[in-house]
Amino acid sequence: MKPFHYVAILSVVAALALFVAGFSGAAGFALVLGTAVEIVGAMITGKQGNDTER
């Protein structure tokens, strides 16, 4: 996995923790941040899915 995948996974975990703690606005921001990181990472690497050439 690439580093941006780890950032996206951590942002989802953080969003869940924030939501449970009652900070729904911050949880929503964390989800948007994770999505943005995944989109930028896909743009940089050129990958849009799990299909790879072998």
C-alpha beads as a LAMMPS data file, in Angstrom:
LAMMPS data file: protein, C-alpha beads

54 atoms
53 bonds

1 atom types
1 bond types

-500.0 500.0 xlo xhi
-500.0 500.0 ylo yhi
-500.0 500.0 zlo zhi

Masses

1 110.0

Atoms # bond

1 1 1 0.000 0.000 0.000
2 1 1 1.099 3.508 -0.725
3 1 1 1.438 6.155 2.004
4 1 1 -1.679 7.999 0.864
5 1 1 -3.691 4.824 1.501
6 1 1 -2.532 4.855 5.115
7 1 1 -3.524 8.509 5.465
8 1 1 -6.970 7.778 4.046
9 1 1 -7.479 4.787 6.358
10 1 1 -6.362 6.798 9.376
11 1 1 -8.745 9.607 8.465
12 1 1 -11.674 7.162 8.370
13 1 1 -10.679 5.746 11.766
14 1 1 -10.320 9.269 13.133
15 1 1 -13.719 10.211 11.693
16 1 1 -15.363 7.278 13.440
17 1 1 -13.681 8.152 16.732
18 1 1 -14.697 11.800 16.418
19 1 1 -18.273 10.868 15.576
20 1 1 -18.547 8.580 18.597
21 1 1 -17.046 11.324 20.765
22 1 1 -19.747 13.729 19.579
23 1 1 -17.723 15.872 17.178
24 1 1 -19.750 15.232 14.030
25 1 1 -18.483 18.332 12.200
26 1 1 -14.870 17.319 12.672
27 1 1 -15.769 13.747 11.675
28 1 1 -17.248 15.003 8.421
29 1 1 -14.142 17.049 7.742
30 1 1 -11.958 13.984 8.370
31 1 1 -13.994 11.972 5.856
32 1 1 -13.703 14.718 3.256
33 1 1 -9.961 14.916 3.908
34 1 1 -9.570 11.153 3.446
35 1 1 -11.520 11.263 0.198
36 1 1 -9.428 14.159 -1.079
37 1 1 -6.209 12.313 -0.252
38 1 1 -7.410 9.238 -2.155
39 1 1 -8.396 11.305 -5.197
40 1 1 -5.094 13.188 -5.271
41 1 1 -3.177 9.928 -4.798
42 1 1 -5.061 8.331 -7.680
43 1 1 -4.317 11.340 -9.861
44 1 1 -0.615 11.204 -9.030
45 1 1 -0.213 7.473 -9.626
46 1 1 -2.673 7.232 -12.497
47 1 1 -4.552 4.378 -10.817
48 1 1 -8.326 4.485 -10.848
49 1 1 -9.066 0.972 -9.628
50 1 1 -7.635 -2.407 -8.837
51 1 1 -7.045 -3.385 -12.450
52 1 1 -3.369 -3.947 -13.163
53 1 1 -1.615 -5.137 -16.278
54 1 1 0.298 -8.366 -15.915

Bonds

1 1 1 2
2 1 2 3
3 1 3 4
4 1 4 5
5 1 5 6
6 1 6 7
7 1 7 8
8 1 8 9
9 1 9 10
10 1 10 11
11 1 11 12
12 1 12 13
13 1 13 14
14 1 14 15
15 1 15 16
16 1 16 17
17 1 17 18
18 1 18 19
19 1 19 20
20 1 20 21
21 1 21 22
22 1 22 23
23 1 23 24
24 1 24 25
25 1 25 26
26 1 26 27
27 1 27 28
28 1 28 29
29 1 29 30
30 1 30 31
31 1 31 32
32 1 32 33
33 1 33 34
34 1 34 35
35 1 35 36
36 1 36 37
37 1 37 38
38 1 38 39
39 1 39 40
40 1 40 41
41 1 41 42
42 1 42 43
43 1 43 44
44 1 44 45
45 1 45 46
46 1 46 47
47 1 47 48
48 1 48 49
49 1 49 50
50 1 50 51
51 1 51 52
52 1 52 53
53 1 53 54
